[in-house]
Amino acid sequence: MPSYLVAALVATSVLAGCSFDSIVGVVDPYRIDVRQGNYVDQEMVSQLRRGMTRDQVRFVMGSPLVVDMFREDRWEYVYRFRPGRGDVQQRVISVFFVDDLLDRVEGDVQPAAAAGSRADTPERSRVVEVAPAADR
């Protein structure tokens, strides 16, 4: 009888050892959401107007994450969101200046008219028409 008991204990421990990965998969530690960069939403982009100065753009959008010293007329706003569980999301918005005045905006943003109309995923590169500044 004791030999059957020992064999049963050995078989149980072998089976428990094989299923250890599935037990660890169920007991998964909490992972925090990591947000990096500049969060830019549609409301901020819709406030931009062609002809705005760099200071006005910085006031609306915040300081850019990347300012290339070789291309001073381009600012990059990069936002990366890594949830604890799920896929990484990244958004890149480029702001272009001509003669220190805002000329155009490109990136992962949608124009205000089409913001809620598309059900599929947005394209990675999109040009947003920036309205001209109102006469003062």
C-alpha positions as CSV (number, residue, x, y, z in Angstrom):
1,M,0.0,0.0,0.0
2,P,2.7,2.6,0.8
3,S,4.3,2.0,-2.7
4,Y,1.0,3.0,-4.3
5,L,0.9,6.1,-2.1
6,V,4.5,7.1,-3.1
7,A,3.7,6.5,-6.8
8,A,0.5,8.6,-6.5
9,L,2.5,11.4,-4.8
10,V,5.2,11.3,-7.5
11,A,2.6,11.4,-10.3
12,T,0.7,14.3,-8.6
13,S,3.9,16.3,-8.2
14,V,4.9,15.6,-11.9
15,L,1.5,16.7,-13.1
16,A,1.6,19.8,-10.9
17,G,5.1,20.7,-12.2
18,C,3.8,20.5,-15.8
19,S,0.9,22.8,-15.1
20,F,3.0,25.4,-13.2
21,D,3.1,27.8,-16.2
22,S,-0.7,27.9,-16.4
23,I,-0.9,28.6,-12.7
24,V,1.6,31.5,-13.1
25,G,-0.4,32.8,-16.1
26,V,-3.5,33.1,-13.9
27,V,-1.7,34.8,-11.1
28,D,-0.2,37.6,-13.1
29,P,1.2,40.7,-11.3
30,Y,-0.3,44.1,-11.9
31,R,1.3,46.2,-14.6
32,I,1.0,50.0,-14.7
33,D,0.0,52.0,-17.7
34,V,3.0,54.0,-19.0
35,R,2.4,57.3,-20.8
36,Q,5.4,59.1,-22.4
37,G,5.7,62.2,-24.5
38,N,3.2,64.9,-25.4
39,Y,-0.5,64.1,-25.3
40,V,-2.2,66.0,-28.2
41,D,-5.9,65.7,-28.7
42,Q,-8.2,66.9,-31.5
43,E,-9.3,70.0,-29.5
44,M,-5.7,71.2,-29.3
45,V,-5.1,70.6,-33.1
46,S,-8.3,72.5,-34.0
47,Q,-7.0,75.6,-32.1
48,L,-4.1,75.9,-34.5
49,R,-4.3,78.5,-37.2
50,R,-2.0,79.0,-40.2
51,G,0.2,82.1,-39.4
52,M,0.5,81.5,-35.7
53,T,3.9,82.2,-34.1
54,R,6.1,79.6,-32.4
55,D,5.1,80.9,-29.0
56,Q,1.4,80.7,-29.8
57,V,1.9,77.1,-31.0
58,R,3.8,76.3,-27.9
59,F,1.0,77.8,-25.8
60,V,-1.6,75.6,-27.4
61,M,0.3,72.4,-27.9
62,G,3.0,72.5,-25.2
63,S,6.7,72.2,-25.7
64,P,7.6,69.8,-28.5
65,L,9.3,66.5,-27.6
66,V,11.7,66.7,-30.5
67,V,13.2,69.9,-32.1
68,D,15.8,68.9,-34.7
69,M,18.7,71.2,-34.8
70,F,19.2,70.6,-38.5
71,R,15.5,71.2,-39.4
72,E,14.5,74.1,-37.1
73,D,11.3,74.6,-39.0
74,R,9.8,71.3,-37.8
75,W,8.6,70.3,-34.3
76,E,7.6,66.8,-33.4
77,Y,5.0,65.9,-30.8
78,V,5.4,62.2,-30.0
79,Y,3.0,60.3,-27.6
80,R,3.4,56.7,-26.6
81,F,0.9,54.8,-24.4
82,R,1.8,51.3,-23.2
83,P,-1.1,49.8,-21.2
84,G,-0.4,47.2,-18.6
85,R,-2.1,44.7,-20.8
86,G,-2.7,45.3,-24.5
87,D,-1.0,46.8,-27.5
88,V,1.3,49.8,-27.5
89,Q,-0.3,52.9,-29.1
90,Q,1.9,55.7,-30.6
91,R,0.9,59.0,-32.1
92,V,3.3,61.4,-33.9
93,I,2.3,64.9,-34.9
94,S,4.6,67.2,-36.9
95,V,4.2,71.0,-37.0
96,F,5.9,72.8,-39.8
97,F,6.9,76.5,-39.8
98,V,7.8,78.9,-42.7
99,D,9.5,82.1,-41.6
100,D,8.7,81.3,-38.0
101,L,5.0,81.1,-38.7
102,L,2.9,78.0,-38.7
103,D,2.4,76.5,-42.2
104,R,1.0,73.0,-41.8
105,V,0.4,70.1,-39.4
106,E,1.0,66.4,-40.3
107,G,0.7,63.2,-38.5
108,D,-1.7,60.8,-36.7
109,V,-4.6,63.3,-36.4
110,Q,-7.9,63.5,-38.2
111,P,-9.4,66.7,-39.5
112,A,-12.3,67.9,-37.3
113,A,-15.0,67.1,-40.0
114,A,-13.9,63.5,-40.2
115,A,-13.0,62.9,-36.6
116,G,-16.1,60.7,-35.8
117,S,-17.0,59.5,-39.3
118,R,-14.4,56.8,-39.9
119,A,-14.8,53.5,-38.3
120,D,-11.5,51.9,-39.5
121,T,-8.1,52.8,-38.2
122,P,-6.6,56.1,-39.3
123,E,-3.7,56.3,-41.7
124,R,-0.2,56.8,-40.2
125,S,0.5,60.0,-42.2
126,R,-2.2,62.6,-42.6
127,V,-2.1,66.3,-43.5
128,V,-4.4,68.5,-41.6
129,E,-5.6,71.7,-43.1
130,V,-4.9,74.5,-40.7
131,A,-7.3,77.5,-41.1
132,P,-5.7,80.9,-41.7
133,A,-5.4,83.2,-38.8
134,A,-8.2,85.8,-38.4
135,D,-7.3,89.3,-39.3
136,R,-6.5,91.4,-36.2
